[in-house]
Amino acid sequence: MMQAYGLRSHIWNNNLRSIILLVMFPVLLLFVAFAIMLLWGGYATDMGAEQGIDFALQSMPAAAPIALGASAAWFGVAFFGHQAMISAATKSKSVSQSDAPRPYKLLENLCITRGMTVPRLKLMRTPVMNAYASGIKDSNYTITLTTGLLDNLDDEELEAVIAHELTHIKNNDVRLLIIAVIFVGIFSFVGEAVFRGMMRTNLPRNDHHRRSGGGNAGALIFFGMAIIALSYLFAILTRFALSRKREYMADAGAVELTKNPDAMIRALQKISGNAEMKGVPAEVREMAFENPRTGFAGIFATHPPISKRIDALVKFAGGRIDSESQPAPRTRLEKEPETPKERRSRNPWRWGR
C-alpha cells in the first residue's frame, strides 16, 4: 500500500517544489498577459487572427515588466498577509493560554519534546472536527483547531492531532501548501473570474463586425480564452500535484512524537464523517487535517481516505483498532432539525406543559 519514503527526501522534495512553484508564477502571469492581449486585439479592436497575434507579440515587451512587477507585488502581499487571508476565510480567532489552557498545554509539551518554537494557537467556533497548520516561518507558524475537536476528543486524541499538525510544520508541508494555495492559487481565483466575465459578456457582435473579419476575431478570442484556461488548469494541477504522502508522513510523525498510535487511530475514527468545513474555500480545505471532498471518483482528492490512514497506522505503527469504541457523536451540522414536539419535551418549562 505504501512504498518506503525517506523523511529527508520528503522535506527536500517540498523545498524543491516550493521553488518551482514560485518560479512558475511569473511565467503563468506572462501567459495570462499574452492571452489578454489576444483577447483585446480580437474582441475589442476587431483584428484578424494574424494581426491579433502580431499585436500581442509586439505588446509583450511592454507587458512583461508589468507582469513581473505584479508578481513581485503579489508575493509581498502573500508573504505578509497570507495568515490574515486564511483567518478571514475560516473565521478563526487567536486565543491566549488563559482562554484555552488545555490545547496550549498539550502544544507546549509537544514543542518542548520536539525542540520547536511554539506556534500560535487559533480556534474556529464550529462543531466540525478539523485542524490545520499555516505559516511560512517560525515567527508566524500557527495551528488552528476547531472547538468541535476540543469538545469530542480526549487529551491523548487531541495531542495526536496537534502532533500531526506540528509534523506538517517540521516537514515543510505547510510552507509548500501556503505557496501553492496563496502565492500561486491566485490564478484559480482570477481564472474563475475571467470565465464568469466571459459568460456574462454578449460575444455576438453587429453586422459590421461580421463583415470586417469577425470570424478571424472569433478564432482569436477562442485562442486567448484557451490560453487563460490552460493557465488556470495548470495552477489547479500544481496544487493537486501535492503528494498525498504528506498525510501519511504527518500521521507517522505524530506517532513518533506521542508514542501512541492508538490515540491517532481513535482521533481519525471520531473525525471521520465530521470534518467537512462548509463555507470554507476549497483552497484552504486542502490544508486541513481531513478534507472529505474528493471530487470526481476521488481523482482530485487532496487527502488519502481515513480508512487507509488507519490501515497504515495498524500495519506500520502497531496501532490497534478498538472495535468496541462508540462512533463519534454527530455534529449539530449533521443533526436533523428538531420538531416542535421534541423542543417542548426537551424544555417543557419554556414551551409550557
Summary of the structure (lengths in Angstrom):
residues: 353
radius of gyration: 24.9
end to end distance: 59.3
largest distance: 81.8
contacts: 1099
relative contact order: 0.13
helix: 65%
strand: 5%
